Amino acid sequence: MSSRRQFLRETSLATGGILMSSSSFSNFFIPVKPKVIIIGAGFAGLAAAKYLHEKKIDFIILEARNRISGRVFSHTIDEKENLVIELGAEWVGNSHHRLHDLCGELGLTLENNQFESHLIYQGKYYKNGEWDYSEGWKKKFQALIDNYPKLTEAQQKAIDKMDWWRYLVNNGCEGRDLDLRELLDSTDFGETIRSVSAFAALAEYAESSEKNEMDLKIKGGNSLLANRIADRIGMDKIKLEHAVNRVVQNTKGAVKVYCDNGQSFTADKIICTAPTFAVKKIKWEPGLPTDQVNAMNELQYARINKNPLLFTERFWKDESFDMVTDQSPHYFYHATKNQQSKKGVLISYTIGEKAAVVANQTDEWKANMIQQTLQPHFGDVKALLEKQTNYYWGNDQFSHGAYALYGKGQWFPVRKILSRSHIHTHFAGEHLADWQGFMEGAINTGEDAAQKI
Ligand SMILES: Cc1cc2nc3c(=O)[nH]c(=O)nc-3n(C[C@H](O)[C@H](O)[C@H](O)COP(=O)(O)OP(=O)(O)OC[C@H]3O[C@@H](n4cnc5c(N)ncnc54)[C@H](O)[C@@H]3O)c2cc1C
């Protein structure tokens, strides 16, 4: 019997063991303190860099974008009012201990970012506390959660072979309960729950904090953590606009990395934190093993569109307002909670097919969509809309999605293959993490990869 986290830790320790024996075999050829190239300055890359910095191991970070922080992307939507919103990662979970520690160490404050959910369903608006799952389904769901720690490894693998929608149906979820679970859980995974491994979903709900890790946020913006780490390690160690396009690894211990801008770098080891789409675009010499390439081709990433809407007043009144709808805007949340101003931002958060549709429309179309959903319950909100912006992660040049989406049958085999090192390269990033899909997971894998070196 093992939990998702225990299982993964055992897997990564096993991988670490293999790596240690191969590096001690080649110790003869490499310097005691190798020089390391880190690909990517997201949370995984920066966490790896901080670890190496503390161990006095020489490194350089090559980052393709013109900014650090990757899929954590804080944005000031109103300079005068100093309203900061998140175009990428939003919530820090109560269980995300490493992130809490780093915030403490680097002088950052975590503030409450929990919400009380409202609902629009079949044309009716329900305030927080006025809606819930049926009593019968709540009992059945609790039984599934209670049984989770007792699952054998074989049972976990059997559940992984099913999608979360099917698993819920098979366990007695139906009608309105099933509709609500689809609406709520698809916001967590970024795609319909018919595309999500039942094991990945069950593990997430069984092991997460009460609010499913939607607990906190870094005061001033989550990107501040990236900035503070960059200050600590030295910005001169990070080369922006250095997109790696070719990696040549010599079995005797040297690596050479080439960038789109014509520059090249040599080192002894690589930590590659790029999302799989970007890893696959790099020309690896020698090539990546076929099963690893196949795993990269198989793994999908969630399509999420964030459409932040700046309103001249907070007409939703409740600072902890969020709302799930069965309409096109899908999910709204108050993105300027704890930020003093008369103005406020609601983010319309769409997933999967809906995200791809909304992302392609004009601002006027989006404003009308919001008005159509909110006007019957909140009045003429379009008249209060001052400004909007939009970020669609499905078209992001480097990730082509918000975070990895493990589908049915993928959680155990695919993740394991992707985690394998390739000659002198260790892989890291959210997609390989125990806390998969979270900033915490990115940090954990970055530190693990650095430790292997
Ligand atoms: C919309 C959205 C909502 C989210 N919500 C949450 C949330 O509420 N809570 C939470 O904890 N997490 C959330 N996440 C997930 C979180 O953002 C990620 O798990 C985490 O930021 C991933 O970090 P990483 O370092 O693994 O990858 P990245 O941040 O993607 O970093 C990888 C870096 O590699 C760079 N790169 C790619 N290719 C190359 C190349 N060839 N050469 C050089 N550099 C390259 C990229 O530009 C990028 O900067 C969300 C993400 C999104 C997009």
The ligand as a MOL file (V3000), in Angstrom:
LIG
                    3D

  0  0  0     0  0            999 V3000
M  V30 BEGIN CTAB
M  V30 COUNTS 53 58 0 0 0
M  V30 BEGIN ATOM
M  V30 1 C -3.3920 29.4280 -15.9610 0
M  V30 2 C -2.5730 28.6890 -14.9450 0
M  V30 3 C -3.0590 28.5010 -13.6730 0
M  V30 4 C -2.2910 27.8550 -12.7060 0
M  V30 5 N -2.7450 27.7820 -11.4250 0
M  V30 6 C -1.9150 27.3460 -10.4640 0
M  V30 7 C -2.2480 27.5180 -9.0890 0
M  V30 8 O -3.2870 28.0900 -8.7630 0
M  V30 9 N -1.3760 27.0590 -8.1470 0
M  V30 10 C -0.1900 26.4700 -8.4900 0
M  V30 11 O 0.5640 26.0980 -7.5960 0
M  V30 12 N 0.1540 26.3060 -9.7930 0
M  V30 13 C -0.6690 26.7390 -10.7820 0
M  V30 14 N -0.2930 26.6550 -12.0830 0
M  V30 15 C 0.8700 25.8330 -12.4330 0
M  V30 16 C 2.2160 26.5130 -12.2090 0
M  V30 17 O 2.2400 27.7420 -12.8680 0
M  V30 18 C 3.2850 25.5850 -12.7540 0
M  V30 19 O 3.1730 24.3150 -12.1370 0
M  V30 20 C 4.7190 26.0730 -12.5280 0
M  V30 21 O 4.8230 27.4640 -12.6540 0
M  V30 22 C 5.6120 25.3670 -13.5330 0
M  V30 23 O 6.9610 25.7380 -13.3170 0
M  V30 24 P 8.1150 25.0370 -14.1620 0
M  V30 25 O 9.3650 25.6610 -13.7510 0
M  V30 26 O 7.9410 23.5780 -14.1150 0
M  V30 27 O 7.7650 25.4200 -15.6860 0
M  V30 28 P 7.7660 26.8380 -16.3890 0
M  V30 29 O 7.2600 27.8720 -15.4710 0
M  V30 30 O 7.0600 26.6750 -17.6800 0
M  V30 31 O 9.3090 27.1180 -16.6290 0
M  V30 32 C 10.0030 26.5510 -17.7080 0
M  V30 33 C 10.7890 27.6470 -18.3930 0
M  V30 34 O 11.5150 27.0800 -19.4680 0
M  V30 35 C 11.5470 28.0240 -20.5090 0
M  V30 36 N 11.8940 27.3190 -21.7570 0
M  V30 37 C 11.0990 26.5120 -22.5060 0
M  V30 38 N 11.7630 26.0630 -23.5410 0
M  V30 39 C 13.0150 26.5740 -23.4810 0
M  V30 40 C 14.1650 26.4590 -24.3180 0
M  V30 41 N 14.1880 25.7290 -25.4240 0
M  V30 42 N 15.2800 27.1410 -23.9370 0
M  V30 43 C 15.2760 27.9040 -22.8100 0
M  V30 44 N 14.2120 28.0490 -22.0180 0
M  V30 45 C 13.0860 27.3740 -22.3390 0
M  V30 46 C 10.1640 28.6220 -20.4890 0
M  V30 47 O 10.1230 29.8750 -21.1350 0
M  V30 48 C 9.8910 28.7180 -18.9970 0
M  V30 49 O 10.2300 29.9840 -18.4900 0
M  V30 50 C -1.0290 27.3190 -13.0560 0
M  V30 51 C -0.5420 27.5120 -14.3400 0
M  V30 52 C -1.2810 28.2020 -15.2740 0
M  V30 53 C -0.6880 28.4660 -16.6240 0
M  V30 END ATOM
M  V30 BEGIN BOND
M  V30 1 1 1 2
M  V30 2 1 2 3
M  V30 3 2 2 52
M  V30 4 2 3 4
M  V30 5 1 4 5
M  V30 6 1 4 50
M  V30 7 2 5 6
M  V30 8 1 6 7
M  V30 9 1 6 13
M  V30 10 2 7 8
M  V30 11 1 7 9
M  V30 12 1 9 10
M  V30 13 2 10 11
M  V30 14 1 10 12
M  V30 15 2 12 13
M  V30 16 1 13 14
M  V30 17 1 14 15
M  V30 18 1 14 50
M  V30 19 1 15 16
M  V30 20 1 16 17
M  V30 21 1 16 18
M  V30 22 1 18 19
M  V30 23 1 18 20
M  V30 24 1 20 21
M  V30 25 1 20 22
M  V30 26 1 22 23
M  V30 27 1 23 24
M  V30 28 2 24 25
M  V30 29 1 24 26
M  V30 30 1 24 27
M  V30 31 1 27 28
M  V30 32 2 28 29
M  V30 33 1 28 30
M  V30 34 1 28 31
M  V30 35 1 31 32
M  V30 36 1 32 33
M  V30 37 1 33 34
M  V30 38 1 33 48
M  V30 39 1 34 35
M  V30 40 1 35 36
M  V30 41 1 35 46
M  V30 42 1 36 37
M  V30 43 1 36 45
M  V30 44 2 37 38
M  V30 45 1 38 39
M  V30 46 1 39 40
M  V30 47 2 39 45
M  V30 48 1 40 41
M  V30 49 2 40 42
M  V30 50 1 42 43
M  V30 51 2 43 44
M  V30 52 1 44 45
M  V30 53 1 46 47
M  V30 54 1 46 48
M  V30 55 1 48 49
M  V30 56 2 50 51
M  V30 57 1 51 52
M  V30 58 1 52 53
M  V30 END BOND
M  V30 END CTAB
M  END
